[in-house]
Amino acid sequence: MIRSIISAAPSAKSIVQNFNVPIETLFSDNLYLPIRQRAIERIEGAIRGEISLASHGDEEEVLSYYVSRIYLSGLKNPRLVARWALHEAERAQTALKALGDAELKSMAAEFGLDLQIKPHEVNVGIDQYLSIPTLGPTWMLVNRQYAGGVVRLSLEETMRLLQAKIQAKICEGLPAELPANLIQLIQSDLDRLRSAAEKLATEYKPQHNAVASAFPPCISALIDAIREGRNLVHFARFALVTFLLGVNMTMEEIMAVFATSPDFNEERTRYQVEHIARGSGGRNYKTPHCSTFQIYNLCPGACGVDVTNPLTYYNRKCGRCSSRLKGSTAAARAQ
């Protein structure tokens, strides 16, 4: 099932033609209603953050995969595309874990990765490793073990890299342009999915007492990345949460910030924020200094030479905002 879906070309039209089914027939014939329902289920599952590995048969999985792509093309929602691609890649990664070494090596080869699988490690060529989408600072070559032209990975790390490759492939060609007659044919299904996506976006109200205009550029950039449907690396998430806690945002307000992240999961996010808020082993987590942001290449460098911590920037900006507000109030009273 995983091979059928992932190794196919991104073109929905070509795969459907392989089954000798006109695309329009998929959306008008009740014979294919289960396919459409399965496609909607896959997208709604991504919205809810629920991963299901229930077997529906190769044909239904492949057809519903491409019907999902057509729905997503009709919705033209980049955040939802990113969330769905991550969800499908996570489903694939879970299934890949059940493969034997030979099957895993064969699957990886379809992504240009020649894995050398050993009992306790997996080796991959440096050139192939560098072709993989970045997963954060810890995955940079300088932070990896490599020798003789190969990078050493654990099996778990290998699965994570394959997931990244799969996710990138799934995103190819989305959203695609659809003919007007097809959009009209699927409009009711699009309305249902659009409503589900909007419900997710409005479940947490992005209202808070913090002064967003006083956020430093590094924090604003992280929030913008989430809004654009990009996942943050672990350090970036940690730093953002500590900052938001530092400006006295509540749990629900912080949840609202992360709600549009492609991999948003309410239970997991709430647990992680609570863990940071409580600290661990008597340790209180503080917002990392600017020097640490620079190490992780997350500092735009536009705050001023005397700023050493994002909270310092925020407090100073808030002080100026407060001064301006007081001045405006006094002037209004004088009139």
MOFEN-V948564 format. One record per pair of residues at least 24 apart in sequence whose ideal C-beta (glycine too) atoms are under 7 Angstrom apart, sorted by sequence separation. I is the first residue (numbers start at 1). GAP is how many residues later the second one is. D is the distance in whole Angstrom. If there is no record, write none. Layout:
BEGIN
i:I gap:GAP d:D
i:I gap:GAP d:D
END
This chain:
BEGIN
i:125 gap:24 d:6
i:126 gap:24 d:7
i:219 gap:24 d:5
i:287 gap:24 d:5
i:35 gap:25 d:6
i:39 gap:25 d:4
i:43 gap:25 d:6
i:125 gap:25 d:6
i:126 gap:25 d:6
i:135 gap:25 d:7
i:34 gap:26 d:7
i:38 gap:26 d:4
i:42 gap:26 d:5
i:124 gap:26 d:6
i:123 gap:27 d:4
i:124 gap:27 d:5
i:35 gap:28 d:5
i:39 gap:28 d:4
i:43 gap:28 d:6
i:123 gap:28 d:7
i:35 gap:29 d:5
i:39 gap:29 d:4
i:43 gap:29 d:7
i:123 gap:29 d:6
i:124 gap:29 d:6
i:132 gap:29 d:5
i:135 gap:29 d:6
i:231 gap:30 d:6
i:36 gap:31 d:6
i:121 gap:31 d:5
i:122 gap:31 d:5
i:133 gap:31 d:5
i:226 gap:31 d:7
i:229 gap:31 d:7
i:231 gap:31 d:6
i:245 gap:31 d:7
i:35 gap:32 d:6
i:39 gap:32 d:6
i:121 gap:32 d:7
i:132 gap:32 d:6
i:226 gap:32 d:6
i:231 gap:32 d:6
i:241 gap:32 d:6
i:245 gap:32 d:6
i:121 gap:33 d:7
i:122 gap:33 d:6
i:132 gap:33 d:6
i:227 gap:33 d:6
i:229 gap:33 d:5
i:116 gap:34 d:7
i:223 gap:34 d:6
i:226 gap:34 d:6
i:242 gap:34 d:6
i:133 gap:35 d:5
i:226 gap:35 d:5
i:241 gap:35 d:5
i:47 gap:36 d:7
i:51 gap:36 d:7
i:122 gap:36 d:4
i:46 gap:37 d:5
i:210 gap:37 d:4
i:46 gap:38 d:4
i:53 gap:38 d:7
i:210 gap:38 d:7
i:238 gap:38 d:7
i:51 gap:39 d:6
i:210 gap:39 d:5
i:19 gap:40 d:7
i:51 gap:40 d:6
i:26 gap:41 d:6
i:43 gap:41 d:6
i:46 gap:41 d:4
i:53 gap:41 d:6
i:208 gap:41 d:5
i:246 gap:41 d:5
i:45 gap:42 d:7
i:53 gap:42 d:7
i:51 gap:43 d:7
i:115 gap:43 d:7
i:242 gap:43 d:5
i:19 gap:44 d:7
i:242 gap:44 d:6
i:243 gap:44 d:5
i:208 gap:45 d:4
i:242 gap:45 d:4
i:15 gap:47 d:6
i:16 gap:47 d:7
i:204 gap:48 d:6
i:239 gap:48 d:7
i:239 gap:49 d:5
i:16 gap:50 d:6
i:206 gap:50 d:4
i:15 gap:51 d:5
i:111 gap:51 d:7
i:204 gap:51 d:5
i:205 gap:51 d:6
i:206 gap:51 d:7
i:204 gap:52 d:4
i:4 gap:54 d:5
i:8 gap:54 d:7
i:12 gap:54 d:4
i:108 gap:54 d:6
i:111 gap:54 d:4
i:239 gap:54 d:7
i:204 gap:55 d:5
i:5 gap:56 d:6
i:203 gap:56 d:6
i:1 gap:57 d:5
i:4 gap:57 d:7
i:5 gap:57 d:6
i:12 gap:57 d:5
i:4 gap:58 d:5
i:12 gap:58 d:5
i:201 gap:58 d:7
i:200 gap:59 d:7
i:201 gap:59 d:6
i:1 gap:60 d:5
i:5 gap:60 d:5
i:235 gap:61 d:5
i:97 gap:62 d:6
i:236 gap:62 d:6
i:96 gap:63 d:6
i:246 gap:65 d:5
i:93 gap:66 d:5
i:96 gap:66 d:6
i:243 gap:67 d:5
i:247 gap:67 d:6
i:243 gap:68 d:7
i:93 gap:69 d:7
i:93 gap:70 d:4
i:92 gap:71 d:7
i:90 gap:73 d:7
i:89 gap:74 d:5
i:92 gap:74 d:5
i:218 gap:75 d:5
i:89 gap:77 d:4
i:89 gap:78 d:4
i:221 gap:79 d:6
i:218 gap:80 d:6
i:86 gap:81 d:6
i:89 gap:81 d:6
i:218 gap:81 d:5
i:85 gap:82 d:5
i:88 gap:82 d:5
i:218 gap:82 d:6
i:217 gap:83 d:4
i:85 gap:85 d:4
i:217 gap:85 d:5
i:6 gap:86 d:6
i:85 gap:86 d:5
i:217 gap:86 d:6
i:216 gap:87 d:5
i:2 gap:90 d:5
i:81 gap:90 d:7
i:219 gap:91 d:6
i:218 gap:92 d:6
i:2 gap:93 d:5
i:81 gap:93 d:5
i:2 gap:94 d:7
i:81 gap:94 d:6
i:216 gap:94 d:5
i:137 gap:96 d:7
i:136 gap:97 d:3
i:216 gap:97 d:4
i:136 gap:98 d:7
i:137 gap:98 d:7
i:216 gap:98 d:6
i:76 gap:99 d:5
i:215 gap:99 d:6
i:214 gap:100 d:5
i:73 gap:101 d:6
i:72 gap:102 d:6
i:73 gap:102 d:4
i:7 gap:103 d:5
i:72 gap:103 d:6
i:73 gap:103 d:4
i:214 gap:103 d:4
i:3 gap:104 d:7
i:74 gap:104 d:6
i:214 gap:104 d:5
i:69 gap:105 d:6
i:73 gap:105 d:5
i:211 gap:107 d:5
i:214 gap:107 d:6
i:70 gap:108 d:7
i:74 gap:109 d:5
i:211 gap:110 d:6
i:74 gap:112 d:6
i:71 gap:115 d:7
i:75 gap:115 d:6
i:70 gap:116 d:7
i:74 gap:116 d:5
i:80 gap:117 d:5
i:71 gap:118 d:6
i:75 gap:118 d:6
i:71 gap:119 d:7
i:75 gap:119 d:6
i:77 gap:120 d:6
i:71 gap:122 d:6
i:83 gap:146 d:7
i:82 gap:147 d:4
i:40 gap:149 d:6
i:47 gap:149 d:5
i:43 gap:150 d:6
i:47 gap:150 d:6
i:79 gap:150 d:4
i:78 gap:151 d:5
i:40 gap:152 d:7
i:44 gap:152 d:5
i:36 gap:153 d:7
i:40 gap:153 d:6
i:47 gap:153 d:5
i:28 gap:157 d:6
i:24 gap:158 d:7
i:27 gap:158 d:5
i:23 gap:159 d:7
i:27 gap:159 d:5
i:137 gap:159 d:5
i:6 gap:160 d:6
i:24 gap:161 d:7
i:10 gap:162 d:4
i:6 gap:163 d:7
i:10 gap:163 d:4
i:86 gap:176 d:5
i:86 gap:177 d:5
i:83 gap:179 d:4
i:82 gap:180 d:4
i:79 gap:181 d:6
i:49 gap:215 d:6
i:49 gap:216 d:4
END
